[in-house]
């Protein structure tokens, strides 16, 4: 039998964000348990999941999901799905006794298969303001985890670029490395071959020098942000929500240079954000931000925190 209000948090182990949300729910007094979306997280299995058709993905995960389904219906009041990648319609349809909530940290056009799942949820929440207006989702911006805060240490790097090696980020990075001397960068991909397969316009193996196949730790990201004056954000062209990297950079006291045209959710941070529209434009924006770093404004980062995010999510869910 279910004892009081319990929340199951389901999501991929992508940078541990779903786990962090679950942990914070517990810290602020909501009984929560994290469930990995996948039965295994070894690289071979995850690569197979990513490159397989949707039907094959669901076969690979169905046995595990049927097992946790029993647990949900027996022991939980609410199930919160955090940007799922392999959840089947049949799985959602069989969650009978719980409120179902979906949080999306990617624009829905980047994962169009999720459109078929929307009808199964009692609440859909997104970080993307355009998606929220179009589909009538609840709006909830992302967050910075507790690892990220201004350590007040020497800023030895002018620029920092950290993220997944997708789209044309590697071309931006190549331009920055050639223009600026003090650049720290770390672009991650599970496989260099998969990166080339997914990015056909980037055909040169010379770019492999920029790609890391080992994940970077959050503590190291925080350290490198704190050692840098400026962080470059290279968002998807059809994205309308700021990613966690933007919140983390601002929390660490960096200036943010981004191609996001939308205003930041919390206006007081706008003074520390610089914008660009093209790869050539980005170099100029970074130059200006580096020169103006010492004049940046100090801002209360409370609204950037995971605690603030989780409290707002609970108020929407409830």
N, C-alpha and C positions, 0 to 999 in steps of 0.2 A: 504494500500500500504506500501511497505517496505521503510523506510527512512534511506538511507545510509547503511553501513555495520553493520549487527547485527548477533551475534552468540548466539545460544541456546546451553547450556551445560546440558547434560542429564546424570544422574548417580545415583547410590544408595547412601544413607546417611551414608555409611561406613566411620566412623571417620570424616565425613564432608569434605573429600578431593575434591569431585566434586564442592561443594559449594565454597570452598576456591579458587579453580582454577577460577571459574566464577568471584568471587569478585576481584581477582588479575587482570584478564582481564580488568575489569572496571577501576581499579586504574591506569593501564598503558595506558588507552585511547581507549579500544575496547568495544563497547556497547554490553553487554552480559546479559543473563537472565538464571537463574538456574531452571531446571525442575527435580523434583524427578522422578526416574524411576518407583516408586510404588505409587498407590493411597492412601496407608495408611502405617504408620510405627509403628503401635502397635505391641507388641511382638507376639501375637497370630497369626496375619495376616502374619508377616514375617516368623514365624516358619512354618506356613502352606505352604508358598511359597517355602521355602527351602527344605522341605521334599516331596513335590508333584512332580509327573512326569512333564516333560517339557510341555506337551499338557495341563495339568491342570493349570499350572502356567500361560500360555498364555490366557486361558479362564478368569482367575481371574483378569488379567490386561488389557484385550482388550478394554473394554469400556473407561477406563481412557486414554489409549494410542491413541484411535481414536479421543478423544477430543483434545489432545495436537497436534495431527497430523495436524489438521485444522490450528492451530496457527502457526506451523512451515511453512507450505506452503504459508501462507498469510503474515507473518511478519519477516521471517528470511532468511538470505543469506547462513548461514552455521550452521550445527548441529554437535556438538562434543559429542560423546558418550564416557563416562569414565567407562571402565570395566563393561559393562552391564551384567545383570543376567537374565532378563526376556523379552528381546526384541524379537519380532517375525519377521520372514522373511517378512510376509505380511505387517507389519508396515513399515519396511524399504523400501520395494518396492513402497509404496504409498507416500513417501517423494519425491515429483517431482521437486520442485523449489529450492532446497538447495544443496549445497555441503555437503556430508556426510563424517565425519571423525571419526575413531575409535582409542581410546587410550587404551592400555592394560597394566595393572599393575600386571598381573599374567601371567605365562607362559601358552601358549594356550593349552598345554596338560592337564592342571589342569581344564580347562573349554572347553572340546572338542566340545560342542554344538556351540561355537562361530565360528568354522571353516565354518559352513554352512552360516554364515552371511557375511563373508569376501567379497564375490562378489558384495555386495550392496554398498561398501564404495569406495569413491574416493581416500581416503588416509587411510592407517592403520599404526599406530605408536605403538611401544612397548618399554618397559623397558628391555626386555630380548634380549640380543645381539645374542644368538643362534637362537631364533625365527626370528629375523630380517634378519639374513643371509639365513636361510632356506626358509622363505616365502617372502623375499624381502620387508619387512616392513621398514619404517623409524625408526631410533633408537633415543630414547630420554630417558635418565636416569631420575629417580624420583627426589625428592626434600625434603627439610625440610621447614616447615611452619615458619612464623615469630615468633611464640611462643618460638622457640628453639634457644637459643644463650647462650654463656658461661657467667653465672652470677658472676663468680669468687667468689663463696662461698665455705665454708668448705665441703670437700668430706668425709662425715661420713660413707658412705657405700663403701665397696670394690667392690661389684658387684650389677648390676641391670638387671632384666629379666622382660620385659613387652611385651605382645603380645597376639594374639588369642590362645586359647587352642586347637591347632590342631596337628595332626600327633603324633610324640613322644616327643614334647616339654616338656611335663609334666615329662617324665622320666629323661630328662636332668636337669630340675629344681630340682627334688628330689635329684639327685646326688650333685648338687651345694649347696643346703641347708644343706646337711649332711657333706659337706667338708669345707664350709666357714661360718664364724660366722656373718659377716656383709653383708647380702644379702637382697635387697628389690626385691620383685617379685609381679607380677600381671598378671595372665593369665585369659583371658575373654572367656566365652562361654554363649550363650543365655540360655542354659539349661544344667544342669549336666547330665540329662538322655540322651539328644541328643548327648552330648559329648561321652558317653559310647557307644551309638549305632553306631557312626561314627568311633570309635577307638576300634574295637573288641579285639585287642591284649592288651589293657589296661583294665583289668577286675576288678581291685580292687577298692572298694569304698573308700579305705584309701586315694586315690589321690584326693578325693573331696575337701580336705582342701586347695588345691592349686588353686581351680577354683573360680572365681568371676562371678556372673551373672549380675552385674551392671557395665556399661561401665565406664572406667576411663577417666577423662577429660584431654585435651591436656595440660592445665596449670599444672596439677599435674604430668603428665609425664615429662614435662620440669623440674619441681622442683626436681623430683627424679633422673633424669639424672644428673642434676647439683650437686646433693648430692653424686654422685657415681663416682668412678674412672674408672670402666670398665662396658661395656654393652655387654651382650651375645646375639648374633644373631643366631637363629636356623632356617635356611631356609629349604624349601622343597628340597628333594634330586634331583628332576628334574628341579629345578629353576636355571636360569642363569642371574638373574638381582637382584641388591641390592634393598631391600624394603625401604620405607620411614623411618622406624625405624633406619636403618643404618645411613642415612643422618642426622636424628635428633640427634642421639648419638654423631656423629662427630661434629655437629654444637654446641652442648653443651660442647664440650671440653673433651669428654670421649675417652678412648681407646676402639676400637671395636674388639671383638673376634667373628669370624664368620666361618661357614663351607662352605662359598662360595669360590670356587677355582679360579674363574675369577678375573682378576685385577679390582680394583675400577676404574670407568670411568674417574676420575680425578687423575692422577698419584701422585700428590703432597701429597695426603692423605694416600698413601700406608704405610708410615712410622708409622702411628697411627693405623694400622690394623694388627691383629694377627689371624692366621688360625688354624683350627683343622679338622680332618677327621672322628673322631669317638667320642662316648660318653666318653670313657676313656681319649682320647687325649684332649678333651675339658677342662677337669680339669687342666691338665698341662698348656695349653695355657692361661687359666685364671690366674693361679698362676704367670706365667711369666709377664703377662700384669700388674697385680697388683703391682708387685715389680718394674716394669719399668715406672710406671705412672708419677713419678716426672721428668722423662727424655723425656716426650712426646714433639713433635714438634708443635709449633704454626703455623697454616695455615690460609690463607685468605679464609673465608667461602662463598664468593660471589657466587661461582658456585653451592653451595648446596641450594641456596635460591629458593623460589617459583617464585620470580620475574624473575630469570634467566631461570627457566623452562618454564614459560609462554611466555616469549619473544622468546625462541627457538621453542616452539610449534607453535606460530603464524607465524614464518618464514617458518615452514614446511607447514602449512595449506595454506598459501598464495602463 
